[in-house]
Amino acid sequence: MPRFVIERTLPDLSPEELQKAGKKVIAEAAKMNGVTWIKSSISQSEGKSYCEFEAPNLETLKEHSDKVGLPVDKITAIDLEVDPNMFR
């Protein structure tokens, strides 16, 4: 399944708001064929989140974000994944 990273500009979310948004992301992904949230990284100082997903295609991932109500600044397809263990 293709992987993507979504860059989002987000306000500083309270723990309760983050909990609510996360649950909504999971619930909507469960309704959509092939959409899986892998993980997210948040930079509060930059007001950004970087969310990794598996999805059949870019359009399906955009649809998921629309249904969840989260902004999308940029979606990047991941072509190759590397980690330090590959170079030892």
Secondary structure, 3 states (H helix, E strand, C coil): CCEEEEEEECCCCCHHHHHHHHHHHHHHHHHCCCCEEEEEEEECCCCEEEEEEECCCHHHHHHHHHHHCCCCCEEEEECCCCCHHHHC
